């Protein structure tokens, strides 16, 4: 049974296994979690925008000990970049599934997380250069006529 047991309910059971459903309101695109064996300060999150490759939120981490762990409800891939008030923050993987950042107690500001892997940036630049070469060739061919 998944823990805590109060938030899960058995939906289906067969010889091959069991299927559990989470009980309660849906989880938002960005939420704070308590990591095992760590104290977490209180966190206030106000979502500003949630786009396909970018999430922006106003975040305030209360005073206290430890750090706050924030998990994004997206699949984890290399290429996520996060910043709080212009300062870069390391993006980790929460259990190999979702992007997670840790914020120290007492910080606040605008949190931005963007998915921009190096291969996508390089591919976009190469596509732009290719378009420029094609348009230049077409313009030269048109001028020679």
N, C-alpha and C positions, 0 to 999 in steps of 0.2 A: 504494500500500500504506500503510495507517495505521501510524503510528509509536508506540511502538517495534515493529518487525516481530516481535519474539519473543513479543509478547502477542496477536497476531492471526493468524488462519488463514483462507485462502480457502475459503468454504463452497460457493459456486456462481458460475458465470460464464456469461454469454450475451452476445449482441451489444449489448443495451441497457446492460449494466453488470455489476458484480461485487458479491457479497455476502460480507462478512467477519464472522467470529465471534470474539469475545474469548475467549482461552484463559485458564484459571485459575479460582480461586474467585470466587464472586459478590462484587460490590462492596457494602459495607454501606450503611446509610441515611445515614451521615455518615463522611466520610473526608478525610484531608489529601492535598493534591496539591502538586506542584512547579510553580510558574509559570515560564514561560520567562524567562531572563535575571535571575532573582532567587534569592538564597540563602534557604533555608527552614530554620528551626530544627526540631529533632525535636518531634513531637507525640504525646501519649498521649491516647487517647479511650476512655472507658468509657460505653457507651450505657445510660442509666437507663430511658427509656421512648420508645416510638415509636408515637404515636397518629396519627389521621388529620390533625389540624390542629396538632399540637404534637410537637416532639422535645426531649427533655431528655437531656443528657450531661454527665459530668464530664470536663473537658478540662484538660490541663497542657501548656503550650508551654515547651520547654526554652530555656535561655540560648543566645544566639548573635546573629547579625546577621539583619536582615530581619524579615519577618513570615510567619506561617503562614497558608496559605489552606486553609479547610475548605469542602468542597462537600457539599451535601445532595442525596441521590438523589431529587429531586422536580422537577416542572416549575416553572419560574420564572414567577411572576405578581407584579404589584405587590400589596403588602399583607402581606409577611412582615416580622415584627419580631423582632429578636434581642437578647438581653441576656446578659452574662457577669457573674455575681456581682452582679446588680442594675444594672449599668452598660449603657446602650444601646450597641448595635453596629450600624453600617450594614450592610445586606444588599444585596449587589450581584448582578449576573447573571454567571454563568460561561458565556461564549460564547453568551449569549442563551437558554440551555437550563435551567440549574439555579441555585438560590440559592447564593451563596457569601459567606463572611465572611472578613475578614483579622484575625488576632490578633497583637499585638506579642509579641516574645520575652519569656519570663519570666512570663507571666500564667498563672493557673490558677483554677479554680472551676467552678461549675455553669452550663453553657450551656443557654439555653432559646431555641428558635425557634418562633414561633407564626404561623399564617396567620390574619390578622384584618384584611381590607381595610375601608376606611371605609364602602363601600356595603353591606357585610354587617352591620356594626354599626348603621348607620342603618336598614336594612331590618328588622332585629330589633327595634329600638326602636319603629318605626312599627307593626309587627305587634303588639307588646305594647300600645301605645296603642289600636289598633283593637279588640283583644280586650277591653280595659277598657271601651271605649265600648259594645260589644255586650252585655257582661254587665250594665253599668249600665242600659242600655235594657231588657233582659229583666227585671231586678229591679224597675224602676219599673213596667213593664207588669203584672208579677205582683202587686205591691202594690195597684195600682188595681183589680184584680179583686175 
